[in-house]
Amino acid sequence: MTHLTIIGGGMAGSEAAWQAANMGIHVRIIEMRPKVKTFAHRTGNLAEMVCSNSFRSDDSEQNAVGLLHWEMRAAGSVIMAAADSHKLPAGGALAVDRDPFAEAVTAKLTAHPKIEIIGDEITTLPESGPTIIATGPLTGSALADAIAREAGQDSLAFFDAIAPIVYADSIDMDIAWRQSRYDKGETLEEQQAYVNCPLTKDQYEAFIDALLAADKTQFKDGETAGYFDGCLPIEVMAERGRETLRFGPMKPVGLTNPHDPQTKAYAVVQLRRDNALGTLYNIVGFQTKMTYGAQKAVFNMIPGLFEASFARLGGIHRNTFINSPTLLDNQMRLRSQPHIRFAGQITGVEGYVESAAMGLLAGRLAAAEILGETLPPVPQDTAMGALVSHITGGAEAKTFQPMNVNFGLFAPVEGLKAGRRGRKDRYKAYTDRAKAAWTGWLKQRETPE
């Protein structure tokens, strides 16, 4: 039987391999790490998380990404199984212990009898054979150039940033306290999943001044790209207005300081546990392009972090993605070379879950094609269908930018209230409809006579 080649062993590539192999296809994953290192990765493990350790909301009735979690679990996702096995308290979110998570995915794929993992770098587009390119936003420069040449355009790009990680024992808990916003979570551990650092108005103003004045990483001459709005550096947010951070990652709502319950903080910095041991915490929403020296000076201004030590400082890197609405068909195939599919963040989806979800679809679609089967179109009423429809034709090609899954991509449900008052019922209707449609799609595999 023809084998499937998957270039890239991140979230999308790992999920694509798992899905295809479980449909009976022999899969070769070709991953350049650790032979070729990237700015953000530390190991050679498959599905290594680098930007955050959160899969975001796990609410499958009121949140689009939570619905995507549900759909992936229903499809036997290896990514979601590993996330569930290595989750950390995070209120209503699904956060994972990133190293054991990646190790678990690597172990599962390594042990699969139909999956072969090859450590090598691919620098050109394969001329033949079923292939999925799932190299992610940090695609090697030679392969990125080859993709750009085939696309007949300059490579599209945006800049992405990662947040710093703090050693837990260096946080001053006489100032900070543990609490999830609005005490969200079913257990006490979940209700205390975040560490909160309060700022007065004067402290906030001084922090903003330092943030705006700090030295920033300079891009190479001639290198230009936009930022993805869902992962803006905090200094870029601050440049949009001095109060922007107070209504973003530093919003003080839903929190009460037990050290001084009568005083409302003007702003709050939150940290989320980054590993199961609880020894590392990442600063939520604090992705940055400040230089390392500037980061230490500015972040040590935060009450509770005056003496904080950093296990990893933040940074910024250039991410590449293709203009999928122009280049891909509705089977995620490259129109000019249909033996090649694309999956993951390189297609213009944003987020770990969305990337893995596009890998899940690409793996199933490629496997079905190899087997001579026909899978029906993914229902657009599902989270999977809404997302893949957006990137393969629903989005405006001229203004195409990376997109998280959201209910704005879903067709309206008739007879429901518009606006905020009807939102809860509307979202529940979206998710009920999606779950029924996705369950039905998973049962359909048509074999030609």
N, C-alpha and C positions, 0 to 999 in steps of 0.2 A: 504494500500500500504506500502511496505517496506520503512523505513526511511533511510536516509543517515547520517552517523556520520562524522563530520569533527573535527579533533583534531588540534586546533590552530586557533586563530582568527586574524592573521596578514594579510598582503596583499593577499597572496595566499588563505588562508582559507576563508576570507571575499568574495573574488571574486568567489571562488568555490561554496560557499553557495548561493550567488545571482543567479548564472547561473543555478544551479540545482533547486532552488526554483521556478524560472521563467519557468522551464520546467515541473512544477507540482509536484515536489518531496518534501516531508516533510524533513526538514534538522535540525539536532541538531549540533550547534557549541559548542564545549567544549574548553574553554579558561582558562588557569590556573591563568592569571592575573585578578584582583590584589591580589588574594589569595596567589599566589607564585610570588615573585618579581624577576626581572632579573637585571643584571648589567646596562643595557642600557635604559629600559623602565621606564616611570614616572607615567603612568596612567593605568587604566583598559580598556581604549577605544580599540575598534577593529581598525586594520590597523594603529596603531601608528607608526610614522616615527621616527627613532632614529639616523641614521648615517648621513643623509643629508636631505635637503628638496627639492631636485631636481629630476625630472624625466628625466633630460638631454634633448637632442635636440627634438624639436617638428616638425622638418622638415620631412614630410612623403615622399618626393621625392628624397632626397639626403642623408638620414641618416637611418640606420637600426632600431634604437630605435624609431625614429619618425614614421617609418612605423608600428612598433609594436603598437604605440599609435593609429594609424589609424585603425588597425585591431581590437583592443579592443573596440574602440568607435563603430565600425560597429556591434560588437557583443553585444552592450548594456552594456558595462562594468560599474559597480558601482564605481570602483576605478577611472576610467578616468572621469566619470561624476562629482565625488567629487573634483578631481583635477582641472577640468575646472571651477568649481564653486568657487574655493578658490585659484586661481592662483595668483602669484606675478610677478611683472616685473622682467625679467631675460634675456633680449636680445632675442636670438632665442631659449632659453631653456624653459622648463615648470617647474617652481618652485612653490611650494604651501605653504600656511600658515598652518603649520603642525597640530596645535591643532584643529582649525575649520574643517580641512579636516578629521581628525580621528573622530571627533564628528559627522560629516555629514554621514560618512560611518556607524558608530554605530547606528545612528538614523534610517537610511534607513533599515538596517537589523533587528533592533529591531521591527520596524513597519510592517515588512513583515509577512503576516498571516501563511506562511509555514516555518518560521524560528524560532527556539527556541535557546536561548543562555544560556548556563550553565557554571557557574563559578566553575571549578574543575580542578584537576590535574590528568592526566592519566599517569600511571607508567608502564603499560604493553601493549603489542600489543593485540588488540581485537581478540578473537578467532573466531568470526563469524560476519556477517552483513557487508554490504557495508560501507567502511571506507576510508576517505582520511586523511593522516597524512600530515599536513601543519604547523608543529611546528617551522619552520624556523631555522636560525642558532643558536638560543639560546634555543634549545630543552632542556627540563628538564633532569637532569643527569640520573634519573631512567629510563625514556623512552629511552634516548639515549643508555643506556646500553642494554636495551631490543632489540633495533633495531640492535645494534652491534652483539649481540648474535645470532639473527636470520640470519644476513648476513654472519655469520661464519667468521668474520674478525674483526680486531680492527677498531674502528670508525675512518674514515678519518676526517681530520680537517685542518683548516687554521686559522691564526690569522687575525682579522679585527680590524680596528681602527676608531674612530670618531673624528671629528674636534671640536675645541672650538668655543663658541658663545660669542660675545662681545656686550655690551650695546652700542647702537648707539650714545647716548649723551656723551660717553666717548672717541669717536674718534675725533681727532683734524683735523677739516676740513680746517684749515689754511695750513695744509700740504697735506692732502689727497684731492681727488676730485672724482666726480661722472662721470663715463663713462663706457659703455659697450665696449668691444674690437671691434675695427673697427666701432664704433657707431652702432652696430647691433641692429635692432629693428625697428618696424614701427612707434612707438610713441616716443615722447621725454622722457617719463617715462621709456620706455624699453631701450632707448639709454643711459640712465643714471642709469641703474639698479645696477651697481656695484660701490663700493667705492674702490679706488685705493691708495695704499701707496707706494711711490717711494723710492728706495734705490740707493745710489751711490755705486761705486765699493768697496770703503773702508767699507761702512756700510754692504754691502753684505758679504764681507770676514769675518768681525767681527761676523756677524750673523751665518755664517756657522761654524766658530770656536766654538761659544757658543753652537750651536746645537749638534755638535759632542761630545763636552765635557760634556753635561748635563747628570744628573742622569736619568736613564731609569727604567721603570717597569721591574722587574725580574720575569721570569716565575717560576712556581713550579718545584721542582726537578723531572727530568725525563719527563717533559712536552715539547714536540717538535712538531712543525708543520710549514708549510711554510706560506708565506704571499700571499694574492691574489694581483697580479700585478696591478689591477685597483684601489686598495685602500691601497697602501703602506704608512706606516708612513713616514713623511718627513725626519726623521733622517736616515731611511734606504735608502731613495733615495740619501741623501747627502753622505752617506758612499760609494755609487757607483761612486762618482766623484764630485768634488767641483762645477762643472758647471751644474750638473744634474738638480737642481731646477730652474736654469735660462732657461732651455729648457722644463720645466714642469710647475708646478703651479705658478712659479714666473717669467714667461716669460714676457718681457716688450713690445712685439710687439703689434701694433694696438692701442696704447694709447698715448695721448698727455697731458702733465701736464699743465693746464691753469695757474698755479702759476708761471711756468717757461717754457714757450713753446719752447724755443730755446735749452733747455737741455734735452737730452734723458736719461731717467732713465736706470740704469744698470740692475735693476731687479725691479719687482712690485709685491706686495702682494695684492690680490683682496679679497674683502668681499662681500657677497651676502645677500640681505635682507632675514630674516628668518621668519618674521611674517607680517601680513597686516598692523599693526600699524607702522611698520618701526622702532620699538624700539630695535630690535635684529638683529645682522648680524653675519653670520658664516664665518670663514676664509676659503676660498675655497682651497681645496687640502691639508689642514694642519692637517690631521689626525695624531695622534702622540701617542707614548708610553712613552713620558717623564713623570716624576713624576709631581704632581700638582705644587709644589714649583718651579721646573725647568721651567715649562711652563710659569708661570708668568714672571720669570726673562728673559727668552729668547724672548717671544713674545712682551714684553714691550720695546725691543730693536728696534722694527720696527717703522720707522718714521710715525707719525700719530697715533700710538698706545702706545706712551710713557706713557700715563696716563690711558690706557684702563682698564676698569673693565670687568670681565668675568661673564656672566650668567651661563655658563657651561664650564668646562675645558674638554680637550680631554681625551681619554682613549683607552685601547685596551682590547679585549676580544676574547675568543676562540670560533670559529664557527665550527659547525659540518655539514658534508654533506655526503651523501652515494655515493657509486660507481654505479651510475645509469646505465651505459652501461652494467654492469654485472648483476645487480639486478632487473631491470625493463623491462617489455615487451613494445611493441609499443603502448599499451593502458595505460601506466604509472602504471601498476599493478606490485606488488611484485610477482616475478615468483614463489616463494615458498609458498606464501599465496595470491592468486589472488583476494581475497575479499578486499585486502588493496591496495590502490593507494597512491602514494606520489606526493606532489606538492610544488612548491615554492623553496626557496633558499636551502633547505635541499637536493634537487635533484641535485644540482651542477650548477644551473644558478646563475648569479650574478646580483644584481640590483633590485630595487623596481618594475620596470615595468616588467622585465623578470619573477620575482617571481609571480606577479599577473597574468601574461599571462599563466603561467603553472597551476595556480589555475583555470583560466577560462576553460582551456582544460579539466583538471581533473574533474571539476564539470559537464561539458557537457557530458563527456564520462561515468561518473558514473551514471548520470541521465538516459542516453540513455539505459544503461545496465539494470537498474532497470525497465524501461518501456518496456523492451523487444525489443527495437529498435536497429538498427545497423547504426552507423555513419561511413561513408567512411573514409579512412585514411586522415589525415590532409595533404594537398598538401605541398610537400617539397619546392615548389617555394614561399611559404608564409613565413613571418617572424616567425609566430607560428610554422609552419612545420619545418623550418630550425632548430629552437631551440630545439624542442622536438625530432627531428630525431638525433640531435647531442648528447643529453644526454641519449637517449635510444638505442644507438648502433652506431652512427656515430663517436663518440669520441673513442680514444684508451684507453681501460680500464686501462692499466698499468700506464699510465701517466695522468689519468683524473684529471682535476682541474677545479674550477669554471670558468664559461665563460659568458661574456656579449653577447647579440645578436650583430652580425656584418655581413657585406656582404661577408666575407670569408667563411661563412657557406652556402652560396647560390650556386647552380649550375650555371655555366657560361651561359651567353646569347650569342648564336653564332652570328658571324658577327660584333662584336663590337671591337673597339681598346683596346688593353691591355695597362697597364701602366697609369701614371698620366694624360697624355693628353686626354685619352678616359674615364677618371673616371666619369665625370659628366654625359655623355650619358649612360655609363654602369649602374650607380646607378639609373638613371631615368628608364632604361629598367627593372632593377630588381623590382622597386617599381610598375611600371605599370603592370608587369606580376603578381606580388604578389597580388595586389588589385583585379584583375580579378579572380584569383584563390580562394582567400579568400571569395569574394562575392558569388562565385559559391558554395563553401563548406557550407556556412551558410544556403543555401537554401535546402540542401540535408538532409533529415531525412527519412530513410527507415524503414518501419514497416513490420515485418514478416507476411506472410499470415496465 
